[in-house]
Amino acid sequence: MRKLILFGAATTMLLAGTVAWTTASHPAIEHSVGTAQIDPLSMMANAKDLPSQESLNLRIWPNNVVAVTDIVSGTEVR
């Protein structure tokens, strides 16, 4: 009997939460789904003077540069 009461309470709470979630009418929730104000494609196309990955690696880890082996030639590249 106790399991049946707990199951009924859990089902009621689940149903109440689902109804509250689907019928939310708060203005902040309604207006949060808008159009994007930032255009990432134009930002990437117009980016200038960005550092390369190699220079960032040297700036972040100056004494811990790992030698990378070129797959095609098999030579060590720094």
mmCIF file of the N, C-alpha and C atoms, coordinates in Angstrom:
data_MODEL
# 
_entry.id   MODEL 
# 
loop_
_atom_site.group_PDB 
_atom_site.id 
_atom_site.type_symbol 
_atom_site.label_atom_id 
_atom_site.label_alt_id 
_atom_site.label_comp_id 
_atom_site.label_asym_id 
_atom_site.label_entity_id 
_atom_site.label_seq_id 
_atom_site.pdbx_PDB_ins_code 
_atom_site.Cartn_x 
_atom_site.Cartn_y 
_atom_site.Cartn_z 
_atom_site.occupancy 
_atom_site.B_iso_or_equiv 
_atom_site.pdbx_formal_charge 
_atom_site.auth_seq_id 
_atom_site.auth_comp_id 
_atom_site.auth_asym_id 
_atom_site.auth_atom_id 
_atom_site.pdbx_PDB_model_num 
ATOM 1   N N  . MET A 1 1  ? 0.826  -1.185 0.000   1.00 0.00 ? 1  MET A N  1 
ATOM 2   C CA . MET A 1 1  ? 0.000  0.000  0.000   1.00 0.00 ? 1  MET A CA 1 
ATOM 3   C C  . MET A 1 1  ? 0.874  1.254  0.000   1.00 0.00 ? 1  MET A C  1 
ATOM 4   N N  . ARG A 1 2  ? 1.997  1.206  0.748   1.00 0.00 ? 2  ARG A N  1 
ATOM 5   C CA . ARG A 1 2  ? 2.878  2.362  0.835   1.00 0.00 ? 2  ARG A CA 1 
ATOM 6   C C  . ARG A 1 2  ? 3.514  2.648  -0.521  1.00 0.00 ? 2  ARG A C  1 
ATOM 7   N N  . LYS A 1 3  ? 3.884  1.593  -1.264  1.00 0.00 ? 3  LYS A N  1 
ATOM 8   C CA . LYS A 1 3  ? 4.488  1.772  -2.576  1.00 0.00 ? 3  LYS A CA 1 
ATOM 9   C C  . LYS A 1 3  ? 3.486  2.384  -3.554  1.00 0.00 ? 3  LYS A C  1 
ATOM 10  N N  . LEU A 1 4  ? 2.235  2.003  -3.437  1.00 0.00 ? 4  LEU A N  1 
ATOM 11  C CA . LEU A 1 4  ? 1.196  2.541  -4.309  1.00 0.00 ? 4  LEU A CA 1 
ATOM 12  C C  . LEU A 1 4  ? 0.986  4.030  -4.043  1.00 0.00 ? 4  LEU A C  1 
ATOM 13  N N  . ILE A 1 5  ? 1.019  4.442  -2.790  1.00 0.00 ? 5  ILE A N  1 
ATOM 14  C CA . ILE A 1 5  ? 0.855  5.855  -2.448  1.00 0.00 ? 5  ILE A CA 1 
ATOM 15  C C  . ILE A 1 5  ? 2.051  6.655  -2.953  1.00 0.00 ? 5  ILE A C  1 
ATOM 16  N N  . LEU A 1 6  ? 3.264  6.134  -2.773  1.00 0.00 ? 6  LEU A N  1 
ATOM 17  C CA . LEU A 1 6  ? 4.454  6.826  -3.264  1.00 0.00 ? 6  LEU A CA 1 
ATOM 18  C C  . LEU A 1 6  ? 4.462  6.924  -4.789  1.00 0.00 ? 6  LEU A C  1 
ATOM 19  N N  . PHE A 1 7  ? 4.028  5.866  -5.453  1.00 0.00 ? 7  PHE A N  1 
ATOM 20  C CA . PHE A 1 7  ? 3.946  5.896  -6.912  1.00 0.00 ? 7  PHE A CA 1 
ATOM 21  C C  . PHE A 1 7  ? 2.930  6.933  -7.376  1.00 0.00 ? 7  PHE A C  1 
ATOM 22  N N  . GLY A 1 8  ? 1.801  7.006  -6.698  1.00 0.00 ? 8  GLY A N  1 
ATOM 23  C CA . GLY A 1 8  ? 0.781  8.000  -7.052  1.00 0.00 ? 8  GLY A CA 1 
ATOM 24  C C  . GLY A 1 8  ? 1.277  9.420  -6.817  1.00 0.00 ? 8  GLY A C  1 
ATOM 25  N N  . ALA A 1 9  ? 1.994  9.641  -5.712  1.00 0.00 ? 9  ALA A N  1 
ATOM 26  C CA . ALA A 1 9  ? 2.525  10.973 -5.429  1.00 0.00 ? 9  ALA A CA 1 
ATOM 27  C C  . ALA A 1 9  ? 3.584  11.366 -6.460  1.00 0.00 ? 9  ALA A C  1 
ATOM 28  N N  . ALA A 1 10 ? 4.442  10.440 -6.824  1.00 0.00 ? 10 ALA A N  1 
ATOM 29  C CA . ALA A 1 10 ? 5.475  10.728 -7.818  1.00 0.00 ? 10 ALA A CA 1 
ATOM 30  C C  . ALA A 1 10 ? 4.862  11.025 -9.175  1.00 0.00 ? 10 ALA A C  1 
ATOM 31  N N  . THR A 1 11 ? 3.846  10.278 -9.542  1.00 0.00 ? 11 THR A N  1 
ATOM 32  C CA . THR A 1 11 ? 3.175  10.507 -10.822 1.00 0.00 ? 11 THR A CA 1 
ATOM 33  C C  . THR A 1 11 ? 2.486  11.867 -10.831 1.00 0.00 ? 11 THR A C  1 
ATOM 34  N N  . THR A 1 12 ? 1.855  12.225 -9.726  1.00 0.00 ? 12 THR A N  1 
ATOM 35  C CA . THR A 1 12 ? 1.173  13.522 -9.641  1.00 0.00 ? 12 THR A CA 1 
ATOM 36  C C  . THR A 1 12 ? 2.181  14.665 -9.731  1.00 0.00 ? 12 THR A C  1 
ATOM 37  N N  . MET A 1 13 ? 3.299  14.534 -9.057  1.00 0.00 ? 13 MET A N  1 
ATOM 38  C CA . MET A 1 13 ? 4.311  15.583 -9.113  1.00 0.00 ? 13 MET A CA 1 
ATOM 39  C C  . MET A 1 13 ? 4.925  15.699 -10.499 1.00 0.00 ? 13 MET A C  1 
ATOM 40  N N  . LEU A 1 14 ? 5.127  14.575 -11.153 1.00 0.00 ? 14 LEU A N  1 
ATOM 41  C CA . LEU A 1 14 ? 5.662  14.581 -12.503 1.00 0.00 ? 14 LEU A CA 1 
ATOM 42  C C  . LEU A 1 14 ? 4.695  15.253 -13.466 1.00 0.00 ? 14 LEU A C  1 
ATOM 43  N N  . LEU A 1 15 ? 3.440  14.949 -13.344 1.00 0.00 ? 15 LEU A N  1 
ATOM 44  C CA . LEU A 1 15 ? 2.418  15.551 -14.205 1.00 0.00 ? 15 LEU A CA 1 
ATOM 45  C C  . LEU A 1 15 ? 2.307  17.046 -13.935 1.00 0.00 ? 15 LEU A C  1 
ATOM 46  N N  . ALA A 1 16 ? 2.330  17.445 -12.670 1.00 0.00 ? 16 ALA A N  1 
ATOM 47  C CA . ALA A 1 16 ? 2.234  18.866 -12.332 1.00 0.00 ? 16 ALA A CA 1 
ATOM 48  C C  . ALA A 1 16 ? 3.444  19.634 -12.862 1.00 0.00 ? 16 ALA A C  1 
ATOM 49  N N  . GLY A 1 17 ? 4.638  19.062 -12.770 1.00 0.00 ? 17 GLY A N  1 
ATOM 50  C CA . GLY A 1 17 ? 5.832  19.717 -13.299 1.00 0.00 ? 17 GLY A CA 1 
ATOM 51  C C  . GLY A 1 17 ? 5.803  19.850 -14.807 1.00 0.00 ? 17 GLY A C  1 
ATOM 52  N N  . THR A 1 18 ? 5.313  18.834 -15.479 1.00 0.00 ? 18 THR A N  1 
ATOM 53  C CA . THR A 1 18 ? 5.218  18.876 -16.941 1.00 0.00 ? 18 THR A CA 1 
ATOM 54  C C  . THR A 1 18 ? 4.224  19.938 -17.388 1.00 0.00 ? 18 THR A C  1 
ATOM 55  N N  . VAL A 1 19 ? 3.096  20.025 -16.711 1.00 0.00 ? 19 VAL A N  1 
ATOM 56  C CA . VAL A 1 19 ? 2.090  21.032 -17.058 1.00 0.00 ? 19 VAL A CA 1 
ATOM 57  C C  . VAL A 1 19 ? 2.631  22.427 -16.797 1.00 0.00 ? 19 VAL A C  1 
ATOM 58  N N  . ALA A 1 20 ? 3.299  22.638 -15.678 1.00 0.00 ? 20 ALA A N  1 
ATOM 59  C CA . ALA A 1 20 ? 3.861  23.953 -15.368 1.00 0.00 ? 20 ALA A CA 1 
ATOM 60  C C  . ALA A 1 20 ? 4.942  24.344 -16.362 1.00 0.00 ? 20 ALA A C  1 
ATOM 61  N N  . TRP A 1 21 ? 5.722  23.386 -16.812 1.00 0.00 ? 21 TRP A N  1 
ATOM 62  C CA . TRP A 1 21 ? 6.789  23.677 -17.768 1.00 0.00 ? 21 TRP A CA 1 
ATOM 63  C C  . TRP A 1 21 ? 6.227  24.028 -19.145 1.00 0.00 ? 21 TRP A C  1 
ATOM 64  N N  . THR A 1 22 ? 5.199  23.327 -19.582 1.00 0.00 ? 22 THR A N  1 
ATOM 65  C CA . THR A 1 22 ? 4.666  23.565 -20.923 1.00 0.00 ? 22 THR A CA 1 
ATOM 66  C C  . THR A 1 22 ? 3.777  24.795 -20.999 1.00 0.00 ? 22 THR A C  1 
ATOM 67  N N  . THR A 1 23 ? 3.214  25.225 -19.895 1.00 0.00 ? 23 THR A N  1 
ATOM 68  C CA . THR A 1 23 ? 2.315  26.383 -19.929 1.00 0.00 ? 23 THR A CA 1 
ATOM 69  C C  . THR A 1 23 ? 2.956  27.618 -19.332 1.00 0.00 ? 23 THR A C  1 
ATOM 70  N N  . ALA A 1 24 ? 4.279  27.695 -19.297 1.00 0.00 ? 24 ALA A N  1 
ATOM 71  C CA . ALA A 1 24 ? 4.957  28.862 -18.737 1.00 0.00 ? 24 ALA A CA 1 
ATOM 72  C C  . ALA A 1 24 ? 4.674  30.075 -19.607 1.00 0.00 ? 24 ALA A C  1 
ATOM 73  N N  . SER A 1 25 ? 4.233  31.164 -18.971 1.00 0.00 ? 25 SER A N  1 
ATOM 74  C CA . SER A 1 25 ? 3.887  32.357 -19.736 1.00 0.00 ? 25 SER A CA 1 
ATOM 75  C C  . SER A 1 25 ? 4.588  33.587 -19.198 1.00 0.00 ? 25 SER A C  1 
ATOM 76  N N  . HIS A 1 26 ? 5.701  33.414 -18.535 1.00 0.00 ? 26 HIS A N  1 
ATOM 77  C CA . HIS A 1 26 ? 6.449  34.543 -18.017 1.00 0.00 ? 26 HIS A CA 1 
ATOM 78  C C  . HIS A 1 26 ? 7.077  35.295 -19.186 1.00 0.00 ? 26 HIS A C  1 
ATOM 79  N N  . PRO A 1 27 ? 7.041  36.642 -19.191 1.00 0.00 ? 27 PRO A N  1 
ATOM 80  C CA . PRO A 1 27 ? 7.583  37.399 -20.324 1.00 0.00 ? 27 PRO A CA 1 
ATOM 81  C C  . PRO A 1 27 ? 9.064  37.134 -20.604 1.00 0.00 ? 27 PRO A C  1 
ATOM 82  N N  . ALA A 1 28 ? 9.849  36.885 -19.556 1.00 0.00 ? 28 ALA A N  1 
ATOM 83  C CA . ALA A 1 28 ? 11.271 36.617 -19.790 1.00 0.00 ? 28 ALA A CA 1 
ATOM 84  C C  . ALA A 1 28 ? 11.462 35.321 -20.557 1.00 0.00 ? 28 ALA A C  1 
ATOM 85  N N  . ILE A 1 29 ? 10.599 34.358 -20.315 1.00 0.00 ? 29 ILE A N  1 
ATOM 86  C CA . ILE A 1 29 ? 10.695 33.087 -21.021 1.00 0.00 ? 29 ILE A CA 1 
ATOM 87  C C  . ILE A 1 29 ? 10.233 33.254 -22.464 1.00 0.00 ? 29 ILE A C  1 
ATOM 88  N N  . GLU A 1 30 ? 9.181  34.030 -22.662 1.00 0.00 ? 30 GLU A N  1 
ATOM 89  C CA . GLU A 1 30 ? 8.653  34.212 -24.014 1.00 0.00 ? 30 GLU A CA 1 
ATOM 90  C C  . GLU A 1 30 ? 9.613  34.995 -24.897 1.00 0.00 ? 30 GLU A C  1 
ATOM 91  N N  . HIS A 1 31 ? 10.313 35.981 -24.332 1.00 0.00 ? 31 HIS A N  1 
ATOM 92  C CA . HIS A 1 31 ? 11.184 36.822 -25.140 1.00 0.00 ? 31 HIS A CA 1 
ATOM 93  C C  . HIS A 1 31 ? 12.599 36.294 -25.259 1.00 0.00 ? 31 HIS A C  1 
ATOM 94  N N  . SER A 1 32 ? 12.936 35.245 -24.538 1.00 0.00 ? 32 SER A N  1 
ATOM 95  C CA . SER A 1 32 ? 14.291 34.729 -24.623 1.00 0.00 ? 32 SER A CA 1 
ATOM 96  C C  . SER A 1 32 ? 14.549 33.987 -25.928 1.00 0.00 ? 32 SER A C  1 
ATOM 97  N N  . VAL A 1 33 ? 13.509 33.525 -26.583 1.00 0.00 ? 33 VAL A N  1 
ATOM 98  C CA . VAL A 1 33 ? 13.663 32.810 -27.846 1.00 0.00 ? 33 VAL A CA 1 
ATOM 99  C C  . VAL A 1 33 ? 13.484 33.825 -28.973 1.00 0.00 ? 33 VAL A C  1 
ATOM 100 N N  . GLY A 1 34 ? 14.557 34.538 -29.269 1.00 0.00 ? 34 GLY A N  1 
ATOM 101 C CA . GLY A 1 34 ? 14.515 35.551 -30.316 1.00 0.00 ? 34 GLY A CA 1 
ATOM 102 C C  . GLY A 1 34 ? 15.555 35.245 -31.369 1.00 0.00 ? 34 GLY A C  1 
ATOM 103 N N  . THR A 1 35 ? 15.727 36.190 -32.270 1.00 0.00 ? 35 THR A N  1 
ATOM 104 C CA . THR A 1 35 ? 16.734 36.013 -33.312 1.00 0.00 ? 35 THR A CA 1 
ATOM 105 C C  . THR A 1 35 ? 18.101 36.355 -32.747 1.00 0.00 ? 35 THR A C  1 
ATOM 106 N N  . ALA A 1 36 ? 19.116 35.756 -33.301 1.00 0.00 ? 36 ALA A N  1 
ATOM 107 C CA . ALA A 1 36 ? 20.481 35.996 -32.851 1.00 0.00 ? 36 ALA A CA 1 
ATOM 108 C C  . ALA A 1 36 ? 20.912 37.394 -33.276 1.00 0.00 ? 36 ALA A C  1 
ATOM 109 N N  . GLN A 1 37 ? 21.525 38.119 -32.364 1.00 0.00 ? 37 GLN A N  1 
ATOM 110 C CA . GLN A 1 37 ? 21.985 39.477 -32.652 1.00 0.00 ? 37 GLN A CA 1 
ATOM 111 C C  . GLN A 1 37 ? 23.422 39.491 -33.145 1.00 0.00 ? 37 GLN A C  1 
ATOM 112 N N  . ILE A 1 38 ? 24.138 38.403 -32.993 1.00 0.00 ? 38 ILE A N  1 
ATOM 113 C CA . ILE A 1 38 ? 25.540 38.331 -33.391 1.00 0.00 ? 38 ILE A CA 1 
ATOM 114 C C  . ILE A 1 38 ? 25.650 37.408 -34.603 1.00 0.00 ? 38 ILE A C  1 
ATOM 115 N N  . ASP A 1 39 ? 26.341 37.868 -35.625 1.00 0.00 ? 39 ASP A N  1 
ATOM 116 C CA . ASP A 1 39 ? 26.538 37.067 -36.833 1.00 0.00 ? 39 ASP A CA 1 
ATOM 117 C C  . ASP A 1 39 ? 27.950 36.496 -36.817 1.00 0.00 ? 39 ASP A C  1 
ATOM 118 N N  . PRO A 1 40 ? 28.116 35.240 -36.397 1.00 0.00 ? 40 PRO A N  1 
ATOM 119 C CA . PRO A 1 40 ? 29.460 34.684 -36.285 1.00 0.00 ? 40 PRO A CA 1 
ATOM 120 C C  . PRO A 1 40 ? 30.174 34.541 -37.625 1.00 0.00 ? 40 PRO A C  1 
ATOM 121 N N  . LEU A 1 41 ? 29.431 34.348 -38.706 1.00 0.00 ? 41 LEU A N  1 
ATOM 122 C CA . LEU A 1 41 ? 30.082 34.196 -40.012 1.00 0.00 ? 41 LEU A CA 1 
ATOM 123 C C  . LEU A 1 41 ? 30.781 35.478 -40.424 1.00 0.00 ? 41 LEU A C  1 
ATOM 124 N N  . SER A 1 42 ? 30.130 36.621 -40.232 1.00 0.00 ? 42 SER A N  1 
ATOM 125 C CA . SER A 1 42 ? 30.777 37.881 -40.588 1.00 0.00 ? 42 SER A CA 1 
ATOM 126 C C  . SER A 1 42 ? 31.937 38.186 -39.646 1.00 0.00 ? 42 SER A C  1 
ATOM 127 N N  . MET A 1 43 ? 31.828 37.778 -38.393 1.00 0.00 ? 43 MET A N  1 
ATOM 128 C CA . MET A 1 43 ? 32.938 37.998 -37.459 1.00 0.00 ? 43 MET A CA 1 
ATOM 129 C C  . MET A 1 43 ? 34.166 37.210 -37.895 1.00 0.00 ? 43 MET A C  1 
ATOM 130 N N  . MET A 1 44 ? 33.975 35.973 -38.333 1.00 0.00 ? 44 MET A N  1 
ATOM 131 C CA . MET A 1 44 ? 35.108 35.165 -38.780 1.00 0.00 ? 44 MET A CA 1 
ATOM 132 C C  . MET A 1 44 ? 35.661 35.675 -40.099 1.00 0.00 ? 44 MET A C  1 
ATOM 133 N N  . ALA A 1 45 ? 34.798 36.163 -40.983 1.00 0.00 ? 45 ALA A N  1 
ATOM 134 C CA . ALA A 1 45 ? 35.257 36.636 -42.279 1.00 0.00 ? 45 ALA A CA 1 
ATOM 135 C C  . ALA A 1 45 ? 36.034 37.944 -42.159 1.00 0.00 ? 45 ALA A C  1 
ATOM 136 N N  . ASN A 1 46 ? 35.675 38.776 -41.192 1.00 0.00 ? 46 ASN A N  1 
ATOM 137 C CA . ASN A 1 46 ? 36.313 40.084 -41.048 1.00 0.00 ? 46 ASN A CA 1 
ATOM 138 C C  . ASN A 1 46 ? 37.426 40.109 -40.004 1.00 0.00 ? 46 ASN A C  1 
ATOM 139 N N  . ALA A 1 47 ? 37.812 38.984 -39.457 1.00 0.00 ? 47 ALA A N  1 
ATOM 140 C CA . ALA A 1 47 ? 38.855 38.942 -38.432 1.00 0.00 ? 47 ALA A CA 1 
ATOM 141 C C  . ALA A 1 47 ? 40.214 39.237 -39.064 1.00 0.00 ? 47 ALA A C  1 
ATOM 142 N N  . LYS A 1 48 ? 40.991 40.104 -38.378 1.00 0.00 ? 48 LYS A N  1 
ATOM 143 C CA . LYS A 1 48 ? 42.306 40.495 -38.900 1.00 0.00 ? 48 LYS A CA 1 
ATOM 144 C C  . LYS A 1 48 ? 43.336 40.417 -37.790 1.00 0.00 ? 48 LYS A C  1 
ATOM 145 N N  . ASP A 1 49 ? 44.567 40.170 -38.160 1.00 0.00 ? 49 ASP A N  1 
ATOM 146 C CA . ASP A 1 49 ? 45.723 40.165 -37.262 1.00 0.00 ? 49 ASP A CA 1 
ATOM 147 C C  . ASP A 1 49 ? 45.568 39.188 -36.104 1.00 0.00 ? 49 ASP A C  1 
ATOM 148 N N  . LEU A 1 50 ? 45.061 38.021 -36.385 1.00 0.00 ? 50 LEU A N  1 
ATOM 149 C CA . LEU A 1 50 ? 44.949 37.005 -35.349 1.00 0.00 ? 50 LEU A CA 1 
ATOM 150 C C  . LEU A 1 50 ? 46.239 36.193 -35.292 1.00 0.00 ? 50 LEU A C  1 
ATOM 151 N N  . PRO A 1 51 ? 46.693 35.813 -34.098 1.00 0.00 ? 51 PRO A N  1 
ATOM 152 C CA . PRO A 1 51 ? 47.929 35.033 -34.008 1.00 0.00 ? 51 PRO A CA 1 
ATOM 153 C C  . PRO A 1 51 ? 47.707 33.600 -34.480 1.00 0.00 ? 51 PRO A C  1 
ATOM 154 N N  . SER A 1 52 ? 48.783 32.983 -34.943 1.00 0.00 ? 52 SER A N  1 
ATOM 155 C CA . SER A 1 52 ? 48.690 31.587 -35.366 1.00 0.00 ? 52 SER A CA 1 
ATOM 156 C C  . SER A 1 52 ? 48.712 30.673 -34.151 1.00 0.00 ? 52 SER A C  1 
ATOM 157 N N  . GLN A 1 53 ? 48.347 29.437 -34.331 1.00 0.00 ? 53 GLN A N  1 
ATOM 158 C CA . GLN A 1 53 ? 48.344 28.485 -33.222 1.00 0.00 ? 53 GLN A CA 1 
ATOM 159 C C  . GLN A 1 53 ? 49.755 28.236 -32.711 1.00 0.00 ? 53 GLN A C  1 
ATOM 160 N N  . GLU A 1 54 ? 50.737 28.238 -33.611 1.00 0.00 ? 54 GLU A N  1 
ATOM 161 C CA . GLU A 1 54 ? 52.107 28.004 -33.194 1.00 0.00 ? 54 GLU A CA 1 
ATOM 162 C C  . GLU A 1 54 ? 52.612 29.125 -32.294 1.00 0.00 ? 54 GLU A C  1 
ATOM 163 N N  . SER A 1 55 ? 52.312 30.367 -32.635 1.00 0.00 ? 55 SER A N  1 
ATOM 164 C CA . SER A 1 55 ? 52.773 31.476 -31.800 1.00 0.00 ? 55 SER A CA 1 
ATOM 165 C C  . SER A 1 55 ? 52.059 31.476 -30.454 1.00 0.00 ? 55 SER A C  1 
ATOM 166 N N  . LEU A 1 56 ? 50.797 31.078 -30.430 1.00 0.00 ? 56 LEU A N  1 
ATOM 167 C CA . LEU A 1 56 ? 50.098 30.970 -29.151 1.00 0.00 ? 56 LEU A CA 1 
ATOM 168 C C  . LEU A 1 56 ? 50.701 29.872 -28.290 1.00 0.00 ? 56 LEU A C  1 
ATOM 169 N N  . ASN A 1 57 ? 51.064 28.744 -28.901 1.00 0.00 ? 57 ASN A N  1 
ATOM 170 C CA . ASN A 1 57 ? 51.699 27.670 -28.142 1.00 0.00 ? 57 ASN A CA 1 
ATOM 171 C C  . ASN A 1 57 ? 53.023 28.124 -27.547 1.00 0.00 ? 57 ASN A C  1 
ATOM 172 N N  . LEU A 1 58 ? 53.820 28.853 -28.308 1.00 0.00 ? 58 LEU A N  1 
ATOM 173 C CA . LEU A 1 58 ? 55.095 29.331 -27.802 1.00 0.00 ? 58 LEU A CA 1 
ATOM 174 C C  . LEU A 1 58 ? 54.907 30.371 -26.712 1.00 0.00 ? 58 LEU A C  1 
ATOM 175 N N  . ARG A 1 59 ? 53.854 31.180 -26.808 1.00 0.00 ? 59 ARG A N  1 
ATOM 176 C CA . ARG A 1 59 ? 53.602 32.193 -25.799 1.00 0.00 ? 59 ARG A CA 1 
ATOM 177 C C  . ARG A 1 59 ? 53.087 31.575 -24.501 1.00 0.00 ? 59 ARG A C  1 
ATOM 178 N N  . ILE A 1 60 ? 52.278 30.537 -24.610 1.00 0.00 ? 60 ILE A N  1 
ATOM 179 C CA . ILE A 1 60 ? 51.701 29.914 -23.416 1.00 0.00 ? 60 ILE A CA 1 
ATOM 180 C C  . ILE A 1 60 ? 52.703 28.981 -22.754 1.00 0.00 ? 60 ILE A C  1 
ATOM 181 N N  . TRP A 1 61 ? 53.387 28.152 -23.540 1.00 0.00 ? 61 TRP A N  1 
ATOM 182 C CA . TRP A 1 61 ? 54.352 27.180 -23.011 1.00 0.00 ? 61 TRP A CA 1 
ATOM 183 C C  . TRP A 1 61 ? 55.717 27.424 -23.655 1.00 0.00 ? 61 TRP A C  1 
ATOM 184 N N  . PRO A 1 62 ? 56.445 28.445 -23.242 1.00 0.00 ? 62 PRO A N  1 
ATOM 185 C CA . PRO A 1 62 ? 57.708 28.755 -23.942 1.00 0.00 ? 62 PRO A CA 1 
ATOM 186 C C  . PRO A 1 62 ? 58.805 27.715 -23.731 1.00 0.00 ? 62 PRO A C  1 
ATOM 187 N N  . ASN A 1 63 ? 58.828 27.052 -22.587 1.00 0.00 ? 63 ASN A N  1 
ATOM 188 C CA . ASN A 1 63 ? 59.897 26.089 -22.314 1.00 0.00 ? 63 ASN A CA 1 
ATOM 189 C C  . ASN A 1 63 ? 59.461 24.646 -22.523 1.00 0.00 ? 63 ASN A C  1 
ATOM 190 N N  . ASN A 1 64 ? 58.238 24.438 -22.905 1.00 0.00 ? 64 ASN A N  1 
ATOM 191 C CA . ASN A 1 64 ? 57.713 23.083 -23.016 1.00 0.00 ? 64 ASN A CA 1 
ATOM 192 C C  . ASN A 1 64 ? 57.180 22.838 -24.424 1.00 0.00 ? 64 ASN A C  1 
ATOM 193 N N  . VAL A 1 65 ? 57.980 23.169 -25.427 1.00 0.00 ? 65 VAL A N  1 
ATOM 194 C CA . VAL A 1 65 ? 57.565 22.978 -26.810 1.00 0.00 ? 65 VAL A CA 1 
ATOM 195 C C  . VAL A 1 65 ? 57.756 21.513 -27.176 1.00 0.00 ? 65 VAL A C  1 
ATOM 196 N N  . VAL A 1 66 ? 56.720 20.890 -27.653 1.00 0.00 ? 66 VAL A N  1 
ATOM 197 C CA . VAL A 1 66 ? 56.763 19.485 -28.012 1.00 0.00 ? 66 VAL A CA 1 
ATOM 198 C C  . VAL A 1 66 ? 57.070 19.387 -29.504 1.00 0.00 ? 66 VAL A C  1 
ATOM 199 N N  . ALA A 1 67 ? 58.007 18.559 -29.853 1.00 0.00 ? 67 ALA A N  1 
ATOM 200 C CA . ALA A 1 67 ? 58.353 18.359 -31.253 1.00 0.00 ? 67 ALA A CA 1 
ATOM 201 C C  . ALA A 1 67 ? 57.288 17.496 -31.914 1.00 0.00 ? 67 ALA A C  1 
ATOM 202 N N  . VAL A 1 68 ? 56.835 17.923 -33.060 1.00 0.00 ? 68 VAL A N  1 
ATOM 203 C CA . VAL A 1 68 ? 55.802 17.203 -33.801 1.00 0.00 ? 68 VAL A CA 1 
ATOM 204 C C  . VAL A 1 68 ? 56.452 16.583 -35.028 1.00 0.00 ? 68 VAL A C  1 
ATOM 205 N N  . THR A 1 69 ? 56.138 15.330 -35.302 1.00 0.00 ? 69 THR A N  1 
ATOM 206 C CA . THR A 1 69 ? 56.697 14.643 -36.461 1.00 0.00 ? 69 THR A CA 1 
ATOM 207 C C  . THR A 1 69 ? 55.726 14.748 -37.621 1.00 0.00 ? 69 THR A C  1 
ATOM 208 N N  . ASP A 1 70 ? 56.239 15.201 -38.758 1.00 0.00 ? 70 ASP A N  1 
ATOM 209 C CA . ASP A 1 70 ? 55.420 15.317 -39.963 1.00 0.00 ? 70 ASP A CA 1 
ATOM 210 C C  . ASP A 1 70 ? 55.093 13.911 -40.457 1.00 0.00 ? 70 ASP A C  1 
ATOM 211 N N  . ILE A 1 71 ? 53.825 13.661 -40.722 1.00 0.00 ? 71 ILE A N  1 
ATOM 212 C CA . ILE A 1 71 ? 53.392 12.315 -41.113 1.00 0.00 ? 71 ILE A CA 1 
ATOM 213 C C  . ILE A 1 71 ? 53.919 11.954 -42.499 1.00 0.00 ? 71 ILE A C  1 
ATOM 214 N N  . VAL A 1 72 ? 53.919 12.895 -43.418 1.00 0.00 ? 72 VAL A N  1 
ATOM 215 C CA . VAL A 1 72 ? 54.291 12.598 -44.789 1.00 0.00 ? 72 VAL A CA 1 
ATOM 216 C C  . VAL A 1 72 ? 55.791 12.343 -44.908 1.00 0.00 ? 72 VAL A C  1 
ATOM 217 N N  . SER A 1 73 ? 56.607 13.276 -44.413 1.00 0.00 ? 73 SER A N  1 
ATOM 218 C CA . SER A 1 73 ? 58.054 13.143 -44.614 1.00 0.00 ? 73 SER A CA 1 
ATOM 219 C C  . SER A 1 73 ? 58.752 12.405 -43.487 1.00 0.00 ? 73 SER A C  1 
ATOM 220 N N  . GLY A 1 74 ? 58.135 12.344 -42.308 1.00 0.00 ? 74 GLY A N  1 
ATOM 221 C CA . GLY A 1 74 ? 58.745 11.663 -41.172 1.00 0.00 ? 74 GLY A CA 1 
ATOM 222 C C  . GLY A 1 74 ? 59.792 12.510 -40.484 1.00 0.00 ? 74 GLY A C  1 
ATOM 223 N N  . THR A 1 75 ? 59.881 13.790 -40.815 1.00 0.00 ? 75 THR A N  1 
ATOM 224 C CA . THR A 1 75 ? 60.853 14.660 -40.181 1.00 0.00 ? 75 THR A CA 1 
ATOM 225 C C  . THR A 1 75 ? 60.228 15.361 -38.974 1.00 0.00 ? 75 THR A C  1 
ATOM 226 N N  . GLU A 1 76 ? 61.106 15.798 -38.086 1.00 0.00 ? 76 GLU A N  1 
ATOM 227 C CA . GLU A 1 76 ? 60.643 16.463 -36.880 1.00 0.00 ? 76 GLU A CA 1 
ATOM 228 C C  . GLU A 1 76 ? 60.418 17.948 -37.183 1.00 0.00 ? 76 GLU A C  1 
ATOM 229 N N  . VAL A 1 77 ? 59.257 18.448 -36.809 1.00 0.00 ? 77 VAL A N  1 
ATOM 230 C CA . VAL A 1 77 ? 58.888 19.841 -37.068 1.00 0.00 ? 77 VAL A CA 1 
ATOM 231 C C  . VAL A 1 77 ? 58.710 20.524 -35.730 1.00 0.00 ? 77 VAL A C  1 
ATOM 232 N N  . ARG A 1 78 ? 59.254 21.700 -35.587 1.00 0.00 ? 78 ARG A N  1 
ATOM 233 C CA . ARG A 1 78 ? 59.083 22.479 -34.340 1.00 0.00 ? 78 ARG A CA 1 
ATOM 234 C C  . ARG A 1 78 ? 58.144 23.592 -34.561 1.00 0.00 ? 78 ARG A C  1 
# 
